[in-house]
Amino acid sequence: MKIKRVRIQNFRSLREVEIEFDATTCFIGPTGAGKSTVLRALDWFFNGEKTISLDDSDLHSSADDRRIVVEVEFDQLTVHDRSVLGSYAPADVDTVIIWRTWEDGEDIISGKALAYPPFEAVRAGANATAKRTAYKTLREQRPDLGLPSAGSESAVLDALLAWERDHRDLLERTDRYDTHFFGFAGQSKLSELIDFVFVSPDLRAVEEAEDQKNSALGRILNHAVDRTQEIEELNKVEAAAHIERLRIQNEAYNPVLSRISTALSKELAHFTTGRDVTLAPVIHAPKAAKTTFTVSIRDGAAQTPVSRQGHGFQRALIIAALKLLADTRRPAGETRTVCLAIEEPELFQHPSQARVFADVLTDLADTEGSRVQVTYATHSPVFIDQRAFHQVRRLRRDFVDGHPTTRTNRVTVDDLCETLSGYVELDSIRRQAGLRCADTLAEGSSPRPPSSSRAPPT
């Protein structure tokens, strides 16, 4: 499953933009045009408040209401994708549309799903009681549906889904609002299908090199290292240690605590009867054991933490981690797509290193069968390939009724053929369009050299 199209409304400088996405998508344009804003809107869509918390300052200045919407359409759905998304992605549709809405501080996930319209009133119930009541009323009014009795909210929802699976010909596309679509505690349906990694200019390698759930290193280790056996063995050790800890505590404290308990009970008997005092040690259950890993840099005989390295080296380390992350996700059977969104990939890079990184990103996305999608915003001609100008999205800053807003443009070979038909031979357009377009892109005026002529990193 990959991103096909994104529509953003009322988010910062983006009054309303709609952008088509490719395997590799390159944003260019002057500073302040909205390139980074598009990437941050996607980061909010996929990762929510874990990475960005919205407030009124994120609303576009001309917004008619306090509502921000990021809508994403996905294509290239696999069997696994459909099984996870359920009614959102039935077998007879090629794409699935999901959107995230922020309105008056409330964050809602919704999408287009196949459903039996009369059931939506039941699903819309404010709580479990409302759903059960609506379901009971529907059964009484529509005995022809043959719905079974259901005594709980989960039983009601399961009964509706079971009926819909057996009556696909009666279902219609409908907007499905579900604040639990992303789940809680990381149990997101989309996170099972898309791993969205946003690399901002201020991202530090020392953070990405920590063994944390959402860091690049943490993601790599999660897929490359099987901790199951180690955790089982350590838990056995902890359990045995806990038993021994209880024995030591009982031997050390029980005699004295017993004497104190007896003495207190005897004194208490002067004031009340029938109750005794008991003192016992507090037993702390062992925490689940888990080994974490750390990264350090060896330079000759010196070994230093990542935080001591320069900006260029730290950026190179992040790049290397992203490439390894993508490579570790390529094995057969991998079910998630890695979406890399990178702001200014050329930052702190020597020109020759930037060229290599440009090739790396292209190869990650274009390799046959790849489950990697790459999007980046750049000011460097190194990352603009005239042979793939259809991947470029040019953003510009404009004003509507005095309010700043962002406009987007793209050009494909078919667009050029349609515009120049009758003036230039179509074969000539297809042969020369890439080279000619490179000369018209302000940030891409210097075409990238062929891969064979690029220098290796220094």
C-alpha positions as CSV (number, residue, x, y, z in Angstrom):
1,M,0.0,0.0,0.0
2,K,1.4,3.3,-1.1
3,I,0.4,7.0,-1.1
4,K,-1.3,7.9,-4.4
5,R,-2.8,11.4,-3.6
6,V,-2.9,13.8,-0.7
7,R,-5.4,16.7,-0.1
8,I,-4.7,19.2,2.7
9,Q,-7.1,21.9,3.9
10,N,-6.5,24.8,6.3
11,F,-3.1,23.6,7.6
12,R,-0.8,26.5,8.1
13,S,0.0,28.0,4.6
14,L,-2.0,25.3,2.9
15,R,-5.5,26.7,2.3
16,E,-6.3,23.8,0.0
17,V,-3.8,21.8,-2.0
18,E,-4.1,18.4,-3.8
19,I,-0.9,16.6,-4.7
20,E,-0.3,13.3,-6.7
21,F,2.5,11.1,-5.4
22,D,4.9,8.8,-7.2
23,A,7.3,6.2,-5.9
24,T,9.7,9.2,-5.6
25,T,8.2,12.6,-5.2
26,C,10.4,15.8,-5.1
27,F,9.1,19.1,-3.8
28,I,10.9,22.3,-5.1
29,G,10.2,26.0,-4.7
30,P,11.4,29.1,-2.9
31,T,11.8,29.3,0.8
32,G,8.4,29.7,2.5
33,A,6.4,28.1,-0.4
34,G,5.1,25.3,1.8
35,K,7.3,22.3,1.0
36,S,8.0,21.5,4.6
37,T,4.4,22.1,5.6
38,V,3.2,19.3,3.2
39,L,5.7,16.9,4.9
40,R,4.6,18.0,8.4
41,A,1.0,17.6,7.5
42,L,1.7,14.0,6.5
43,D,3.7,13.4,9.7
44,W,0.6,14.5,11.7
45,F,-1.7,12.3,9.6
46,F,0.4,9.2,10.2
47,N,1.9,9.8,13.7
48,G,-0.5,12.3,15.3
49,E,0.4,13.9,18.6
50,K,3.4,11.7,19.0
51,T,5.2,14.1,16.7
52,I,3.0,17.2,16.4
53,S,0.3,18.6,18.5
54,L,-2.1,21.0,16.7
55,D,-3.7,24.2,18.0
56,D,-5.4,27.3,16.6
57,S,-2.1,28.6,15.4
58,D,-1.9,25.8,12.9
59,L,-5.1,27.0,11.1
60,H,-4.9,28.8,7.8
61,S,-5.5,32.6,8.3
62,S,-8.5,32.5,6.0
63,A,-10.1,29.4,7.4
64,D,-13.9,29.7,7.6
65,D,-14.0,27.3,10.5
66,R,-11.6,25.8,13.0
67,R,-11.1,22.6,11.0
68,I,-8.0,21.0,9.5
69,V,-8.2,18.1,7.2
70,V,-5.5,15.8,5.7
71,E,-6.9,13.3,3.3
72,V,-4.8,10.5,1.9
73,E,-5.7,8.1,-0.9
74,F,-3.7,4.8,-1.1
75,D,-3.3,2.4,-4.0
76,Q,-1.3,-0.8,-4.7
77,L,-3.3,-2.6,-2.0
78,T,-2.1,-6.1,-1.1
79,V,-4.1,-9.0,0.3
80,H,-2.6,-8.2,3.7
81,D,-3.6,-4.5,3.4
82,R,-7.2,-5.5,2.7
83,S,-7.4,-7.9,5.5
84,V,-6.2,-5.2,8.0
85,L,-8.4,-2.5,6.6
86,G,-11.5,-4.7,6.4
87,S,-14.5,-2.9,5.0
88,Y,-12.4,0.2,4.2
89,A,-10.7,-1.8,1.3
90,P,-12.9,-4.5,-0.2
91,A,-11.6,-6.6,-3.0
92,D,-13.6,-4.7,-5.7
93,V,-11.9,-1.3,-5.2
94,D,-8.4,-0.3,-6.2
95,T,-7.9,2.5,-3.7
96,V,-8.8,3.4,-0.1
97,I,-9.3,7.0,1.2
98,I,-8.7,7.9,4.8
99,W,-8.6,11.3,6.3
100,R,-7.6,12.8,9.7
101,T,-9.5,15.9,10.9
102,W,-8.7,18.3,13.7
103,E,-11.7,20.5,14.7
104,D,-11.9,22.6,17.9
105,G,-9.2,20.5,19.5
106,E,-10.8,17.1,18.6
107,D,-8.8,14.6,16.5
108,I,-10.9,12.3,14.4
109,I,-10.0,9.5,11.9
110,S,-12.4,8.6,9.2
111,G,-12.6,6.9,5.9
112,K,-14.7,5.6,3.1
113,A,-16.0,2.1,3.8
114,L,-18.5,-0.4,2.3
115,A,-21.5,-0.7,4.7
116,Y,-25.2,-1.4,4.8
117,P,-26.7,2.1,5.3
118,P,-29.3,1.2,7.9
119,F,-26.4,-0.1,10.1
120,E,-24.6,3.2,10.3
121,A,-27.2,4.6,12.7
122,V,-26.4,1.8,15.1
123,R,-22.6,2.3,14.8
124,A,-23.1,6.0,15.4
125,G,-24.5,5.4,18.9
126,A,-22.7,7.6,21.5
127,N,-22.0,4.6,23.8
128,A,-22.6,0.9,24.3
129,T,-26.1,1.4,25.6
130,A,-27.1,3.5,22.7
131,K,-25.7,1.0,20.2
132,R,-27.5,-1.9,21.9
133,T,-30.8,0.1,21.9
134,A,-30.5,1.1,18.3
135,Y,-29.7,-2.5,17.3
136,K,-32.7,-3.9,19.2
137,T,-35.0,-1.4,17.5
138,L,-33.5,-2.3,14.1
139,R,-34.2,-6.0,14.8
140,E,-37.8,-5.3,15.7
141,Q,-38.4,-3.0,12.7
142,R,-36.5,-5.3,10.2
143,P,-37.1,-8.9,11.1
144,D,-36.4,-9.7,7.4
145,L,-32.7,-9.1,8.0
146,G,-32.4,-12.1,10.3
147,L,-30.1,-10.3,12.8
148,P,-29.2,-12.4,15.9
149,S,-29.7,-11.1,19.4
150,A,-26.6,-9.4,20.9
151,G,-26.1,-8.4,24.5
152,S,-22.9,-6.3,24.3
153,E,-21.5,-3.6,22.2
154,S,-18.8,-5.9,20.7
155,A,-21.5,-8.6,19.9
156,V,-23.6,-5.9,18.2
157,L,-20.7,-4.7,16.0
158,D,-19.7,-8.3,15.2
159,A,-23.2,-9.2,14.1
160,L,-23.4,-6.2,11.8
161,L,-20.0,-7.1,10.2
162,A,-21.0,-10.7,9.8
163,W,-24.3,-9.7,8.0
164,E,-22.4,-7.4,5.7
165,R,-19.9,-10.1,4.7
166,D,-22.8,-12.3,3.7
167,H,-24.7,-9.6,1.8
168,R,-22.0,-7.7,-0.2
169,D,-24.4,-6.9,-3.0
170,L,-26.4,-4.6,-0.7
171,L,-23.5,-2.6,0.6
172,E,-22.7,1.0,-0.4
173,R,-19.7,3.3,0.0
174,T,-20.2,5.5,3.0
175,D,-18.2,7.8,5.2
176,R,-17.2,5.9,8.3
177,Y,-16.2,7.9,11.4
178,D,-14.1,6.0,13.9
179,T,-11.9,7.7,16.5
180,H,-10.4,4.3,17.2
181,F,-9.2,3.7,13.6
182,F,-5.6,4.5,14.7
183,G,-6.0,2.7,17.9
184,F,-4.2,3.4,21.2
185,A,-0.7,2.6,22.6
186,G,0.7,2.3,19.0
187,Q,-1.9,-0.4,18.0
188,S,-2.8,1.6,14.9
189,K,-4.2,-0.1,11.8
190,L,-2.3,2.2,9.6
191,S,0.9,1.6,11.5
192,E,0.6,-2.1,10.6
193,L,0.7,-1.1,6.9
194,I,2.8,2.2,6.7
195,D,5.9,3.1,8.6
196,F,6.1,6.9,8.0
197,V,9.6,8.3,8.9
198,F,9.9,12.1,8.8
199,V,13.5,13.5,8.8
200,S,13.5,17.2,9.6
201,P,16.5,19.5,9.4
202,D,16.7,19.7,13.1
203,L,16.6,16.0,13.7
204,R,19.7,14.9,15.6
205,A,21.4,11.6,15.0
206,V,21.9,11.2,18.7
207,E,18.1,10.8,19.0
208,E,17.8,8.5,16.0
209,A,20.6,6.4,17.4
210,E,18.7,5.6,20.6
211,D,17.1,2.2,21.0
212,Q,13.6,3.7,21.1
213,K,10.4,2.5,19.4
214,N,10.1,5.3,16.9
215,S,13.8,6.0,16.2
216,A,15.6,4.7,13.1
217,L,17.8,2.4,15.2
218,G,14.8,1.1,17.2
219,R,12.9,0.3,13.9
220,I,16.0,-1.5,12.5
221,L,16.5,-3.5,15.7
222,N,12.8,-4.3,15.8
223,H,13.0,-6.1,12.4
224,A,16.6,-7.4,12.6
225,V,16.8,-8.6,16.2
226,D,14.6,-11.3,17.7
227,R,14.5,-10.7,21.4
228,T,12.0,-13.4,22.2
229,Q,14.4,-16.1,23.5
230,E,16.4,-13.6,25.5
231,I,13.2,-12.1,27.1
232,E,12.0,-15.6,28.0
233,E,15.3,-16.6,29.5
234,L,15.6,-13.4,31.5
235,N,12.1,-13.7,32.8
236,K,12.9,-17.1,34.1
237,V,16.0,-15.7,35.9
238,E,13.8,-12.8,37.3
239,A,11.2,-15.3,38.5
240,A,13.8,-17.4,40.3
241,A,15.4,-14.3,41.7
242,H,11.9,-13.1,43.0
243,I,11.4,-16.4,44.8
244,E,14.8,-16.1,46.4
245,R,14.1,-12.5,47.3
246,L,10.8,-13.5,49.1
247,R,12.7,-16.2,51.1
248,I,15.4,-13.7,52.2
249,Q,12.7,-11.1,53.1
250,N,10.7,-13.6,55.2
251,E,13.8,-14.8,57.1
252,A,15.1,-11.3,57.7
253,Y,11.8,-9.5,58.6
254,N,9.1,-12.0,59.7
255,P,10.4,-12.7,63.3
256,V,10.7,-9.0,64.2
257,L,7.5,-8.0,62.3
258,S,5.6,-10.8,64.1
259,R,6.7,-9.5,67.5
260,I,5.8,-5.9,66.7
261,S,2.4,-7.1,65.3
262,T,1.7,-9.0,68.5
263,A,2.7,-6.1,70.7
264,L,0.6,-3.6,68.7
265,S,-2.4,-5.9,68.8
266,K,-2.0,-6.3,72.6
267,E,-1.9,-2.5,73.1
268,L,-4.9,-2.0,70.7
269,A,-6.9,-4.5,72.7
270,H,-7.1,-1.8,75.5
271,F,-9.2,0.4,73.2
272,T,-11.1,-2.1,70.9
273,T,-11.6,-5.9,70.6
274,G,-11.9,-8.4,67.8
275,R,-9.1,-7.0,65.5
276,D,-5.4,-7.5,65.3
277,V,-2.6,-5.7,63.6
278,T,-0.4,-7.4,61.0
279,L,2.9,-6.0,59.6
280,A,4.4,-7.5,56.4
281,P,7.1,-6.5,53.9
282,V,6.0,-4.9,50.7
283,I,6.6,-7.3,47.8
284,H,7.7,-5.6,44.5
285,A,7.1,-7.7,41.5
286,P,10.0,-7.7,39.0
287,K,9.7,-5.6,35.9
288,A,9.9,-7.3,32.5
289,A,13.5,-7.6,31.4
290,K,14.6,-6.2,28.1
291,T,18.1,-5.5,26.7
292,T,18.6,-2.2,25.0
293,F,21.4,-1.2,22.7
294,T,23.6,1.8,22.3
295,V,25.6,3.4,19.5
296,S,29.0,4.9,19.8
297,I,31.6,6.0,17.1
298,R,35.1,4.5,16.9
299,D,37.6,6.7,15.2
300,G,41.0,5.0,15.3
301,A,41.8,4.5,19.0
302,A,39.1,7.0,20.1
303,Q,35.5,5.9,20.9
304,T,33.0,8.7,21.5
305,P,29.2,9.1,21.7
306,V,27.2,10.2,18.7
307,S,26.5,13.6,20.3
308,R,30.2,14.5,20.0
309,Q,30.2,14.2,16.2
310,G,29.8,17.1,13.8
311,H,26.6,18.0,12.0
312,G,27.7,16.5,8.7
313,F,28.6,13.2,10.2
314,Q,25.4,13.0,12.2
315,R,23.3,13.7,9.1
316,A,25.3,11.0,7.2
317,L,24.6,8.5,10.1
318,I,20.9,9.3,9.8
319,I,21.0,8.6,6.1
320,A,22.9,5.4,6.6
321,A,20.3,4.3,9.2
322,L,17.4,5.1,6.8
323,K,19.0,3.0,4.0
324,L,19.6,0.1,6.4
325,L,16.0,0.4,7.7
326,A,14.7,0.2,4.1
327,D,17.0,-2.7,3.3
328,T,15.9,-4.6,6.5
329,R,12.2,-4.3,5.4
330,R,12.8,-5.8,1.9
331,P,12.7,-9.5,2.8
332,A,9.9,-11.6,1.3
333,G,6.9,-11.6,3.5
334,E,7.4,-8.0,4.7
335,T,3.9,-6.4,4.9
336,R,4.6,-2.7,5.7
337,T,5.6,0.1,3.4
338,V,8.4,2.4,4.5
339,C,7.6,6.0,3.6
340,L,10.7,8.3,4.0
341,A,9.8,12.0,4.1
342,I,13.1,14.0,4.2
343,E,13.4,17.8,4.5
344,E,16.5,19.1,2.7
345,P,18.4,15.8,2.2
346,E,21.4,17.9,1.0
347,L,21.8,19.5,4.4
348,F,25.4,19.3,5.8
349,Q,26.4,17.0,2.9
350,H,29.5,17.3,0.7
351,P,28.4,17.5,-2.9
352,S,29.7,14.1,-3.7
353,Q,27.9,12.6,-0.7
354,A,24.7,14.3,-1.7
355,R,24.9,12.7,-5.2
356,V,25.3,9.3,-3.7
357,F,22.4,9.9,-1.3
358,A,20.3,11.0,-4.3
359,D,21.1,7.7,-6.0
360,V,20.3,5.8,-2.8
361,L,16.9,7.3,-2.4
362,T,16.0,6.7,-6.1
363,D,17.2,3.1,-5.9
364,L,15.2,2.5,-2.6
365,A,12.0,3.5,-4.3
366,D,12.5,2.3,-7.8
367,T,13.9,-1.2,-7.2
368,E,11.4,-3.8,-8.5
369,G,9.1,-5.0,-5.7
370,S,10.3,-2.3,-3.4
371,R,8.1,-1.4,-0.4
372,V,9.7,2.0,0.0
373,Q,8.2,5.3,-1.0
374,V,10.4,8.4,-0.9
375,T,9.3,12.1,-0.7
376,Y,11.7,15.0,-0.1
377,A,11.8,18.8,-0.2
378,T,15.0,20.2,-1.6
379,H,16.8,23.3,-2.9
380,S,19.6,21.3,-4.5
381,P,19.8,20.5,-8.2
382,V,21.6,17.2,-7.2
383,F,18.2,15.8,-6.2
384,I,16.3,16.8,-9.3
385,D,16.6,14.2,-12.1
386,Q,15.6,15.7,-15.5
387,R,14.9,12.2,-16.8
388,A,12.1,11.9,-14.1
389,F,10.7,15.5,-14.2
390,H,7.2,14.0,-13.7
391,Q,8.2,13.3,-10.1
392,V,8.8,17.0,-9.4
393,R,6.1,19.1,-7.7
394,R,6.8,22.8,-7.8
395,L,5.3,24.9,-5.0
396,R,4.9,28.6,-5.0
397,R,3.6,31.2,-2.6
398,D,0.6,33.3,-3.6
399,F,-2.0,35.5,-2.0
400,V,-5.8,35.2,-2.0
401,D,-7.7,38.2,-0.6
402,G,-4.6,39.2,1.2
403,H,-4.0,35.7,2.8
404,P,-0.8,33.8,2.0
405,T,-1.5,30.4,0.4
406,T,0.4,27.7,-1.5
407,R,-0.1,26.7,-5.1
408,T,1.3,23.5,-6.7
409,N,2.2,22.5,-10.2
410,R,3.4,19.3,-12.0
411,V,4.0,18.4,-15.6
412,T,4.0,15.0,-17.2
413,V,4.9,13.9,-20.7
414,D,1.3,13.4,-21.6
415,D,0.6,17.0,-20.5
416,L,3.3,18.3,-22.8
417,C,2.1,16.2,-25.7
418,E,-1.5,17.5,-25.3
419,T,-0.3,21.1,-25.1
420,L,2.1,20.9,-28.0
421,S,0.1,18.6,-30.2
422,G,0.2,20.0,-33.8
423,Y,3.2,22.1,-33.1
424,V,5.9,19.5,-32.3
425,E,6.1,15.9,-33.2
426,L,5.1,13.7,-30.3
427,D,8.1,11.4,-30.5
428,S,10.4,14.5,-30.3
429,I,8.6,15.6,-27.2
430,R,9.0,12.3,-25.5
431,R,12.7,12.2,-26.4
432,Q,13.6,15.7,-25.4
433,A,11.1,16.7,-22.7
434,G,13.4,15.8,-19.8
435,L,16.4,17.8,-20.9
436,R,14.2,20.8,-21.9
437,C,12.3,20.8,-18.6
438,A,15.6,20.8,-16.6
439,D,16.4,24.2,-18.0
440,T,13.1,25.7,-16.9
441,L,13.3,24.6,-13.2
442,A,14.9,27.3,-11.1
443,E,16.2,24.8,-8.5
444,G,17.0,22.2,-11.2
445,S,18.9,24.3,-13.7
446,S,21.9,22.1,-13.4
447,P,21.0,18.6,-14.5
448,R,22.3,15.7,-12.5
449,P,25.2,13.8,-14.1
450,P,24.7,10.2,-15.1
451,S,25.2,7.7,-12.2
452,S,28.4,6.3,-13.8
453,S,30.1,9.7,-13.6
454,R,29.3,10.5,-10.0
455,A,32.1,10.5,-7.5
456,P,32.1,8.1,-4.6
457,P,31.6,9.6,-1.1
458,T,34.7,11.0,0.6
